[in-house]
Amino acid sequence: MLLKSALVPEPEHTKNAWWFIFRHDKLLVKHSERSITIPRSSDVAAMNTKLLSTQFLGTFEEAGCFLAEVEEHTGNPQGMIFQEFRPLLGFLSDDMFSIAGRAYQILYWDRTHQFCGRCGARTHQKKDERAKECPQCGLVDYPVISPAIIVAIVKDQEILLAQARRFTAQFYSVLAGFVETGETFEECVRREVMEEVGLEVDSIVYFGSQPWPFPSSLMVAFTAKYSRGEIRIDTTEIVDAQWFTADKLPDVPRKGTIARSLIDWFVEKTKNTTR
């Protein structure tokens, strides 16, 4: 993502800026038969809608990027629609989705840090950094990120995929879980795999990462090799878990997610080893 983060816009940044406007958890987008895009300054000016909690995010391709929200009862402006954020993955450009994700994380943090967690006083925005400061006791709070691991477990020519109870659709994916206080990422991988499917893994290797703004996670991806054990699922978290070959995969996450990138890595790796 090429967003240049900043707190205060220059005058030229407001002229043709991108506007990331949320109505609760829905993002305002321009919708046409050909594309879905983020509104620009001229679109927002034509809306005649009151914007709340406006913040400057920074610049992208020399244009300013602004975050705002509107009241719950606000209707869809002409030519635009408030749409669920998560399904926009793969329809917005990767850059626009990434900036929108950052915008939503900042908005979520702003909503949930209106008052000091230590003394209860109302906080205010710091002028020199993106942080909330308590005028009474001086506590400073920064935007919160919750790290989580996601891991592709491979056994010979098979990958472990599971269907989680939290999935709204009946697809299978790699295992994931939040890092607990005091854990390393590698420790979290071993614990989550053991808790969810009863397996031991080794050869844990970093793969990549992806901000996941639902609402404020950072997915840190790994690959690992099966070591020992038989699948024993935690039925409170998992509906089913199985080993799959590259040519017989179930429905999996859409492209654009790091979960899909891990699965695509496994498929490509399998092709290369069987040639």
C-alpha positions in Angstrom: 0.0 0.0 0.0 1.4 3.3 -1.0 -0.5 5.6 1.4 1.7 8.3 2.8 0.3 8.7 6.3 -0.2 12.2 7.7 -2.4 14.1 10.2 -2.9 17.5 8.5 -3.7 18.0 4.8 -2.1 20.6 2.6 -4.6 22.8 0.7 -4.0 20.9 -2.6 -4.9 17.6 -0.9 -8.5 18.5 -0.6 -9.3 19.3 -4.2 -9.7 15.8 -5.7 -9.4 13.7 -2.6 -10.6 10.2 -2.0 -13.3 9.9 0.7 -13.8 6.8 2.8 -17.2 7.3 4.3 -18.9 4.8 6.6 -22.4 4.4 7.8 -21.8 2.2 10.8 -19.9 -0.7 9.2 -20.9 -0.1 5.6 -18.6 1.8 3.2 -19.9 4.3 0.6 -18.9 3.3 -2.9 -19.7 4.5 -6.5 -21.4 1.6 -8.1 -21.6 1.1 -11.9 -21.9 -1.9 -14.3 -18.2 -1.7 -14.9 -16.6 -0.9 -11.6 -16.8 -0.1 -7.9 -14.8 2.9 -6.8 -14.3 5.2 -3.9 -16.0 8.6 -4.1 -13.9 11.7 -4.8 -14.3 15.3 -3.5 -16.8 16.3 -6.3 -19.0 13.3 -5.4 -19.1 14.2 -1.8 -19.8 17.9 -2.5 -22.9 16.8 -4.5 -24.2 14.6 -1.7 -25.3 17.5 0.6 -24.8 15.1 3.6 -23.4 16.0 7.0 -20.1 14.2 7.6 -19.1 13.3 11.2 -15.7 12.5 12.7 -13.7 13.6 9.7 -10.0 12.7 9.8 -7.2 13.0 7.3 -5.4 9.7 6.6 -2.6 10.9 4.3 -2.1 10.9 0.5 -2.3 8.3 -2.2 -0.9 9.1 -5.7 -0.7 12.8 -4.6 -4.4 12.9 -3.7 -5.6 13.3 -0.1 -7.5 10.5 1.6 -10.1 11.4 4.2 -12.2 9.3 6.6 -15.6 10.2 7.8 -18.9 8.7 9.0 -22.5 9.6 8.6 -25.6 9.2 10.8 -27.3 5.8 10.8 -30.4 7.1 9.0 -28.5 8.5 6.0 -29.8 7.1 2.7 -27.8 6.1 -0.4 -26.7 9.2 -2.4 -27.5 9.2 -6.1 -25.1 6.9 -8.0 -23.6 5.6 -4.8 -24.5 2.9 -2.2 -23.4 2.0 1.3 -22.2 -1.6 1.1 -21.0 -4.2 3.5 -17.2 -3.8 3.7 -15.9 -7.4 3.6 -17.6 -8.4 0.3 -15.8 -5.5 -1.4 -12.6 -7.5 -1.3 -11.7 -8.4 -4.9 -14.0 -5.7 -6.3 -12.3 -2.6 -5.1 -8.7 -2.3 -6.3 -6.1 -3.7 -3.8 -4.9 -0.3 -3.0 -8.3 1.2 -2.3 -9.3 -1.8 -0.2 -6.2 -1.5 1.8 -6.7 2.2 2.5 -10.4 1.6 3.3 -9.3 -1.1 5.7 -6.9 1.3 7.4 -9.7 3.9 7.5 -12.1 1.5 9.2 -9.5 0.4 11.8 -9.0 4.1 12.7 -12.7 4.7 12.8 -13.3 1.7 15.1 -10.5 2.8 17.4 -11.9 6.3 17.5 -15.4 5.0 18.4 -14.1 2.8 21.2 -11.7 5.2 22.8 -13.9 8.2 23.5 -13.2 7.9 27.2 -10.1 7.2 29.2 -9.7 3.6 30.3 -7.9 4.6 33.5 -9.9 7.5 34.9 -13.0 7.7 32.7 -12.6 11.3 31.5 -13.4 12.1 27.9 -10.3 11.9 25.6 -9.2 14.2 22.8 -7.2 13.7 19.7 -3.5 14.5 20.0 -2.4 17.1 17.5 1.1 15.7 16.8 0.3 12.0 16.4 -2.6 9.7 15.8 -3.4 9.0 19.4 -6.0 9.8 22.1 -4.9 11.7 25.2 -6.7 12.0 28.5 -6.7 15.6 29.6 -7.2 14.6 33.2 -4.6 11.8 33.9 -2.4 12.0 30.7 -3.0 8.5 29.5 -2.2 8.2 25.8 -3.9 5.5 23.6 -2.8 4.5 20.1 -4.8 2.6 17.5 -5.1 -1.0 18.6 -4.0 -3.9 16.4 -4.8 -7.5 17.4 -2.2 -9.9 15.9 -3.4 -13.3 14.7 -1.6 -16.2 13.1 -2.9 -18.1 10.1 -1.1 -21.3 9.0 -1.0 -23.8 6.2 -0.1 -27.3 7.5 1.3 -29.6 4.9 1.7 -33.4 5.2 3.4 -34.9 2.1 1.1 -33.9 -0.8 -1.8 -32.8 1.4 -2.9 -29.7 3.2 -5.1 -29.4 6.3 -8.2 -27.4 5.8 -11.0 -26.8 8.2 -14.6 -25.4 8.3 -15.0 -23.1 11.2 -18.3 -22.4 12.9 -17.8 -18.7 12.5 -17.8 -19.0 8.7 -21.1 -17.8 7.2 -20.5 -19.8 4.0 -19.6 -23.5 3.8 -16.0 -23.2 2.7 -12.8 -24.6 4.1 -9.7 -22.7 5.0 -6.4 -22.9 6.8 -6.3 -22.6 10.6 -6.1 -19.2 12.3 -6.2 -17.8 15.8 -5.3 -14.8 17.9 -2.0 -14.4 19.6 -2.2 -14.5 23.4 -0.4 -12.2 25.8 3.3 -13.2 26.2 3.3 -15.6 23.2 5.6 -15.6 20.2 4.0 -16.2 16.8 5.5 -19.7 16.6 4.1 -20.6 20.1 0.7 -19.4 19.0 0.9 -21.6 15.8 1.6 -24.7 17.9 -1.0 -23.9 20.5 -3.8 -23.0 18.0 -3.2 -26.1 15.9 -3.2 -28.4 19.0 -6.3 -26.8 20.4 -8.3 -26.8 17.2 -7.3 -30.1 15.6 -5.1 -32.0 18.1 -2.0 -32.1 15.8 1.6 -31.2 16.4 3.6 -29.3 13.8 7.2 -28.3 13.2 9.3 -26.4 10.6 7.2 -23.3 11.1 8.2 -20.7 8.4 7.0 -17.1 8.0 5.0 -16.6 4.8 3.6 -13.1 4.8 1.1 -10.8 6.5 -2.1 -8.9 5.7 -4.0 -6.2 7.7 -7.5 -7.6 8.4 -9.8 -4.7 9.4 -12.7 -6.8 10.9 -12.3 -4.9 13.0 -8.6 -4.5 13.8 -6.5 -7.5 13.2 -3.1 -8.2 11.6 -2.9 -11.7 10.0 0.6 -13.1 10.2 0.9 -16.1 7.9 3.1 -19.2 8.3 3.6 -22.6 6.7 4.3 -25.7 8.8 4.8 -29.4 8.5 2.7 -32.0 10.1 4.7 -33.8 12.9 2.4 -36.2 14.7 -1.2 -36.9 15.9 -4.6 -37.7 14.5 -7.2 -35.0 13.7 -9.3 -34.3 16.8 -11.4 -31.2 16.3 -12.5 -28.7 18.9 -16.2 -28.8 18.2 -16.8 -25.4 19.7 -14.5 -23.8 17.0 -14.4 -26.3 14.1 -17.2 -28.1 12.2 -14.9 -30.3 10.2 -11.2 -30.7 9.3 -9.6 -32.9 6.7 -6.5 -33.5 4.6 -6.9 -32.5 1.0 -4.8 -32.9 -2.1 -4.2 -30.1 -4.6 -6.5 -31.6 -7.2 -9.4 -32.2 -4.8 -9.8 -29.0 -2.9 -13.2 -28.0 -1.4 -14.6 -24.5 -1.7 -11.9 -22.1 -0.3 -11.6 -18.4 0.5 -11.7 -15.9 -2.4 -8.5 -14.4 -4.0 -7.2 -11.4 -2.2 -7.1 -13.0 1.2 -3.9 -14.3 2.7 -5.7 -17.6 3.5 -6.2 -18.0 -0.3 -2.5 -17.1 -0.9 -1.4 -19.9 1.4 -3.6 -22.4 -0.3 -2.4 -21.2 -3.8 1.2 -21.6 -2.5 0.4 -25.2 -1.6 -1.1 -25.9 -5.0 1.8 -24.4 -6.8 4.3 -26.2 -4.6 2.6 -29.5 -5.3 2.7 -28.9 -9.0 6.4 -28.2 -8.9 7.2 -31.3 -6.9 5.2 -33.6 -9.2 6.6 -32.5 -12.5 
